[in-house]
Amino acid sequence: MLVIAIGGNTSSRTALKLRDYLTEYFSREPSMLIIPTATGDPANFSEIQSFWAKIFKNVYILPLHKKVNSFLSEGELYNKLHNYDFVFFSGGDQKRIIQLIKGHSIHRFLLEKNSSSLFAVGGTSAGAAALGDLCILSGSPARFESIKITSGLGLLKGYVVDQHFKERKRFGRLIYVVLKRKINGVGIDEDTAAIFRSDGDLLKILGSGFAWFFEYDRDGRLGLCYKKELEGEV
């Protein structure tokens, strides 16, 4: 399974590159199922769908949201998930994803797909933050005591993901979490997508920004590297 973390504010240019990458991966253009749980207002659903419908031919919004009843049984949800190649969490507040999706049948389905080669899951902004083993819920980069952490969806193994990284100066925040929780971290700039296998193996970076990797080793040391767009396979 591919896991795709996008730092936020995706341009059409980067979205098209992502589509082209996934089309090569699937040997056809994949279908996309969007889960807009993180947004604060269901009125945003149409805007989210409209953007991605310009990129992918087959896009569907699954209206799982605290303010919306999707009226789908567990069996119907599974059928929806089985019919789409790429499940995507849109942006907003990652707390909404953790509260509503974690432990839900959709979460269990996605964890089961870990062993499937031809499947992709991803997210942008809050959707990216929820993908890792840990999830940063909130917190100021200047006040480490304010940082709140919880377990994530566990779809990207061995990582905690931070987003809007360079733009919101979240270096200190992510370093704090990496050292405190002894886990690897990746910070992703806006308009940038980092593509991994679910085991944490990096495959490609697309977009206009950087992905910043913070590696925690057993001696308690911290390593940093950053990567811009990788045209070839890693």
matplotlib code that plots the C-alpha trace (Angstrom):
import matplotlib.pyplot as plt

x = [0.0, 1.2, 0.8, 0.8, 1.3, 0.7, 1.7, -1.3, -2.4, -1.9, -1.5, -3.1, 0.4, 1.4, -1.9, -1.5, 2.0, 0.5, -2.2, 0.5, 2.5, -0.5, -1.6, 1.8, 1.6, -1.8, -1.2, -4.5, -5.9, -7.1, -10.4, -10.4, -12.6, -12.4, -13.1, -13.7, -14.1, -11.5, -13.3, -15.2, -18.1, -19.8, -20.5, -16.8, -17.5, -18.4, -15.2, -13.0, -14.6, -14.5, -10.7, -9.9, -12.5, -10.4, -7.5, -9.1, -11.9, -13.6, -13.9, -16.4, -17.0, -17.8, -19.6, -18.3, -18.6, -19.8, -22.4, -23.5, -25.2, -24.0, -26.8, -24.5, -24.3, -21.0, -21.4, -22.2, -19.1, -16.9, -18.4, -17.6, -14.0, -13.5, -14.5, -11.9, -8.1, -7.1, -8.7, -7.9, -8.4, -8.9, -7.7, -9.1, -8.6, -6.9, -8.7, -11.9, -10.3, -8.9, -12.2, -14.5, -12.3, -9.9, -11.3, -14.1, -14.7, -13.1, -9.9, -9.9, -10.4, -7.4, -5.2, -6.2, -5.1, -1.5, -0.6, -2.2, 0.2, -2.4, -4.0, -3.2, -4.2, -3.3, -4.1, -3.4, -2.7, -4.8, -5.3, -1.5, -1.0, -3.3, -1.6, 1.4, 1.8, 1.6, -0.5, 0.3, -3.1, -2.0, 0.7, 2.8, 6.4, 7.5, 5.8, 6.6, 4.4, 1.4, 2.0, -0.7, 0.1, -2.1, -1.8, -2.5, -4.1, -0.9, -1.0, 2.6, 4.7, 7.4, 6.6, 4.9, 4.0, 3.9, 2.5, 2.6, 6.1, 8.4, 5.6, 4.5, 8.0, 7.3, 10.9, 11.1, 7.7, 8.6, 12.0, 10.5, 8.0, 10.7, 13.0, 10.2, 8.5, 11.6, 10.1, 11.1, 9.5, 8.8, 7.8, 6.2, 6.0, 2.9, 2.3, 4.5, 3.7, 5.8, 5.0, 5.9, 5.2, 3.2, 6.3, 7.9, 10.1, 10.2, 9.6, 9.2, 8.7, 6.6, 5.9, 7.4, 8.7, 10.7, 10.2, 12.3, 13.3, 14.2, 15.6, 15.9, 18.5, 18.8, 21.6, 19.2, 20.8, 18.9, 19.7, 18.2, 18.0, 15.7, 14.7, 13.2, 11.5, 12.9, 12.4, 13.6, 12.6, 14.4]
y = [0.0, 3.5, 6.2, 9.8, 12.8, 16.3, 19.3, 21.4, 24.0, 21.7, 23.4, 21.9, 21.3, 19.1, 17.4, 16.5, 15.1, 13.0, 11.7, 10.8, 9.0, 7.0, 6.3, 4.7, 2.8, 1.4, 1.1, 3.1, 6.3, 5.4, 6.3, 8.6, 8.4, 11.5, 11.4, 15.1, 14.4, 17.0, 20.0, 22.2, 22.8, 20.3, 23.1, 22.7, 19.3, 20.6, 22.8, 19.8, 17.6, 20.2, 20.7, 16.9, 16.3, 18.5, 16.1, 12.6, 11.4, 9.3, 11.2, 10.5, 12.2, 9.9, 12.3, 10.9, 13.9, 14.7, 17.1, 14.7, 11.3, 9.4, 6.7, 3.9, 0.6, -1.0, -3.4, -0.4, 1.4, -1.6, -1.8, 1.8, 1.4, -1.8, 0.1, 2.9, 2.7, 5.9, 6.9, 10.5, 12.5, 16.2, 19.0, 20.8, 19.6, 16.3, 15.9, 15.3, 12.4, 10.8, 11.1, 9.9, 7.6, 5.8, 2.4, 2.8, 0.1, 2.3, 2.5, -1.3, -1.7, 0.6, -1.3, -4.6, -3.1, -2.6, -5.9, -4.9, -3.6, -1.9, 0.5, 4.0, 6.1, 9.7, 13.0, 16.7, 19.0, 17.6, 14.4, 14.0, 14.6, 11.7, 9.1, 8.2, 6.1, 9.3, 12.4, 16.0, 17.4, 20.9, 23.0, 26.1, 25.6, 28.2, 26.6, 22.9, 22.3, 23.2, 20.4, 17.6, 14.2, 11.1, 7.9, 8.2, 6.0, 3.9, 3.8, 5.2, 3.0, 4.5, 8.1, 11.2, 13.7, 17.5, 19.7, 23.3, 22.7, 25.4, 27.9, 27.7, 27.2, 23.9, 22.6, 22.9, 21.3, 18.2, 17.9, 18.0, 15.2, 13.1, 13.3, 13.0, 10.0, 8.3, 8.2, 9.3, 12.5, 14.0, 17.6, 18.4, 21.8, 23.1, 22.0, 19.0, 15.3, 12.6, 9.1, 6.1, 2.5, 1.8, 0.4, 3.9, 3.4, 6.6, 6.3, 9.8, 13.5, 15.7, 19.4, 22.8, 22.4, 20.1, 17.1, 17.3, 14.0, 13.8, 10.4, 9.3, 6.6, 4.4, 6.5, 9.4, 11.3, 13.2, 13.2, 15.7, 15.6, 17.3, 16.4, 18.3, 16.8, 13.4, 12.7, 9.1, 6.3, 6.4]
z = [0.0, -0.8, 1.8, 0.6, 2.9, 1.5, 3.5, 2.5, -0.1, -3.0, -6.4, -9.5, -10.9, -7.9, -7.9, -11.6, -10.9, -8.1, -10.5, -13.1, -10.5, -9.3, -12.9, -13.6, -10.3, -11.0, -14.8, -15.2, -13.7, -10.2, -8.7, -5.6, -2.5, -0.3, 3.4, 4.4, 8.2, 9.2, 7.7, 10.1, 7.8, 5.5, 3.1, 2.1, 0.7, -2.8, -3.0, -2.0, -4.5, -7.3, -6.9, -7.1, -9.8, -12.1, -11.5, -11.4, -13.6, -10.9, -7.5, -4.8, -1.4, 1.5, 3.9, 7.2, 9.4, 12.9, 11.4, 8.7, 8.8, 5.7, 6.1, 5.1, 6.8, 7.6, 4.6, 2.3, 3.6, 2.9, -0.7, -1.2, 0.0, -2.2, -5.3, -5.0, -5.4, -3.5, -0.2, 0.8, 4.0, 3.3, 5.5, 8.5, 12.1, 12.7, 16.0, 14.0, 12.1, 15.2, 17.1, 14.3, 12.1, 14.5, 15.4, 12.9, 10.4, 7.7, 9.8, 10.2, 6.5, 5.7, 8.2, 6.4, 3.1, 4.3, 2.6, -0.7, -3.3, -5.5, -3.1, -1.9, 1.1, 1.7, 3.2, 3.1, 6.0, 8.9, 6.8, 6.5, 10.2, 11.1, 9.0, 11.2, 14.3, 16.3, 15.5, 16.7, 17.6, 18.3, 19.9, 19.4, 18.0, 20.6, 23.6, 23.8, 26.9, 24.7, 22.3, 22.4, 20.9, 20.5, 18.6, 14.9, 12.3, 12.1, 8.3, 7.9, 10.2, 12.3, 11.7, 13.1, 10.4, 10.7, 7.9, 6.6, 7.9, 6.6, 6.3, 9.9, 11.3, 12.9, 13.2, 16.9, 17.4, 15.4, 16.9, 20.4, 19.5, 17.9, 20.9, 23.5, 21.9, 20.3, 16.8, 13.3, 12.0, 8.7, 8.2, 4.8, 3.2, 1.5, -2.0, -1.5, -1.4, 0.1, -1.1, 1.1, 1.3, 4.4, 6.2, 6.0, 3.0, 1.0, -2.7, -4.1, -3.3, -5.6, -5.6, -5.0, -1.4, 0.7, 3.0, 6.1, 7.8, 11.5, 12.4, 16.1, 16.8, 19.8, 21.3, 21.6, 18.7, 16.1, 12.4, 9.9, 6.1, 3.7, 0.2, -2.6, -5.7, -6.6, -10.2, -10.0, -7.7, -4.3]

ax = plt.figure().add_subplot(projection="3d")
ax.plot(x, y, z, "-o")
ax.set_aspect("equal")
plt.show()
